[in-house]
């Protein structure tokens, strides 16, 4: 009979594996009946074992698994520092907020300063600009990469412009040479939103290594998952300290949870108008949040990270298969293109219905959905036309025609590692039925 914690843990691991095999094993795909999702978690019993292992520690908040994940994920991405947070949205909020710190002197962002971004994106790339009292400056995107139109950057800049935050759309890197040259020329902060792009490279170098800060997401739709979770990455230890201050209530102290006196002078600080020796664990240098992840989330991430190279390879392979299968439909659809010099770790497979096509995007989407193939629009389309952004103080460069085209004509389908070859064959056949239905409609007329 088991009588030690170690023996009991071993028994629990065995039971967890048995449970997975009975309750959660992958079911066979049935064309026309089984849903083909756009995204989803891909896991086995290992993730459950790590999750239960972390829960048995009963530590619950950020702990040993979080430290392991931060170290290994930073190494994978090729950056010095990684700070785990509770979502990709929080990662963007922390990354931009830390640039408002007085510790940055003249380079700090102040209320009314401008941040360049695109209107064709996900809301939480833009929201931290507004939430920090800054002014978003919106530029258009290029087709069919769906990334920033770099020819508009100079027109977007003013004397108040201090930063750029851009996502690598659906995993497709933006023109990093042009953006980094522009940022360097004007001494602007660059934040790379890599929430859809973990594993993507530009000229052989990982995205997330070009900006002062970068962010990732570990929501189930993304390249690896913790259920929820995200990360702020930076090559700069000083920016890491600021990011973690905003993440951890705005405190000045950098002790890990459960630790004390890491600085060696906990009761010797003199900051603000506080009395000398006020406990450093309770000194606050920023208006911060509590955006930490739990160790149970991190434990799942540790297991997922071991599979990340295979996940990236599967995404690229599925993209290539879909592209080959749909290439003959280019009279109806504009197929996606990788940015020159890049090797995307694709998040999804974007398609644009041509303006002169005999079908509309809504017709195509409804046709696919009726056959259990899930679709998604390209996030918020034109964010400026969303109700939440109508009254937001902003500047806009031009009329954003490509952004409106994205809003009206673009959608994407799944290619995540859970998409199997039979699913791709079914998707390709269903897309070709769109052409047949169009031809039949023409004949009937």
Beta strands, then each sheet from edge to edge (+ up, - down):
strand 1: 81-85
strand 2: 114-118
strand 3: 135-139
strand 4: 161-167
strand 5: 189-193
strand 6: 201-202
strand 7: 205-206
strand 8: 213-217
strand 9: 230-234
strand 10: 333-335
strand 11: 342-343
strand 12: 349-353
strand 13: 376-377
strand 14: 394-396
strand 15: 410-413
sheet 1: 1+ 9- 8+ 5+ 4+ 2+ 3+ 14+
sheet 2: 7+ 6- 11+
sheet 3: 10+ 12- 15+ 13-
end
